[in-house]
Every structure is written in structure tokens, then in C-alpha cells.
Amino acid sequence: ILPGEDIRMKDLEFDQNDKIILLNFFQTTCPPCIAEIPHLINIQNKYKNTLKIYGVYVGRNSIDELKNF
């Protein structure tokens, strides 16, 4: 979810097999946020059939900087 985008729960993509949605609020300059990324990727891969992780960016970088992150 990028800066300036509105999101509603009904807009999140999931199907009847999904059980959990995790909203992760992060900034690209936050050391704990950076450190947790590999763990979130592993969790998403392990539970891909029952979990969706959405990153909610709360920083001030440009969209291009965010995409490179």
C-alpha cells in the first residue's frame, strides 16, 4: 500500500482459503523494519496458503525509492 492510497478491508485480495491477513507498517529508514523483512518473507513462503502479508509504508520517500527498497 503506497503513500496516498486509500485501502479498505474489502479491497484486500483474499479468497475463501485465506485465514490470516497481516498488515505490516514500516519505514525504509527503520532498522527493525529492515531486519524483519527476511523473516516476513520466510513466514509468507511457509504459510502461503493461509496467510497474506500487506506492507503499509508510513515513510516519506519517493515511490521510486520505496520500490527499490
Contacts in CASP RR format, 6 or more apart in sequence:
PFRMAT RR
TARGET T0000
AUTHOR 0000-0000-0000
METHOD contacts of the structure
MODEL  1
ILPGEDIRMKDLEFDQNDKIILLNFFQTTCPPCIAEIPHLINIQNKYKNT
LKIYGVYVGRNSIDELKNF
1 7 0 8 1.000
1 54 0 8 1.000
1 55 0 8 1.000
1 56 0 8 1.000
1 57 0 8 1.000
2 57 0 8 1.000
2 63 0 8 1.000
2 66 0 8 1.000
3 57 0 8 1.000
3 59 0 8 1.000
3 60 0 8 1.000
3 63 0 8 1.000
3 66 0 8 1.000
7 54 0 8 1.000
7 56 0 8 1.000
12 21 0 8 1.000
12 52 0 8 1.000
12 54 0 8 1.000
13 52 0 8 1.000
14 21 0 8 1.000
14 52 0 8 1.000
17 49 0 8 1.000
17 50 0 8 1.000
18 50 0 8 1.000
18 51 0 8 1.000
18 52 0 8 1.000
19 50 0 8 1.000
19 51 0 8 1.000
20 47 0 8 1.000
20 50 0 8 1.000
20 51 0 8 1.000
20 52 0 8 1.000
21 51 0 8 1.000
21 52 0 8 1.000
21 53 0 8 1.000
21 54 0 8 1.000
22 51 0 8 1.000
22 52 0 8 1.000
22 53 0 8 1.000
22 54 0 8 1.000
23 54 0 8 1.000
23 55 0 8 1.000
23 56 0 8 1.000
24 36 0 8 1.000
24 40 0 8 1.000
24 53 0 8 1.000
24 54 0 8 1.000
24 55 0 8 1.000
24 56 0 8 1.000
25 55 0 8 1.000
25 56 0 8 1.000
25 58 0 8 1.000
26 33 0 8 1.000
26 36 0 8 1.000
26 55 0 8 1.000
26 56 0 8 1.000
26 57 0 8 1.000
26 58 0 8 1.000
27 33 0 8 1.000
27 57 0 8 1.000
27 58 0 8 1.000
27 59 0 8 1.000
28 34 0 8 1.000
28 57 0 8 1.000
28 59 0 8 1.000
28 61 0 8 1.000
28 65 0 8 1.000
28 66 0 8 1.000
28 69 0 8 1.000
29 59 0 8 1.000
40 53 0 8 1.000
43 51 0 8 1.000
43 53 0 8 1.000
44 51 0 8 1.000
44 52 0 8 1.000
44 53 0 8 1.000
57 66 0 8 1.000
61 69 0 8 1.000
END
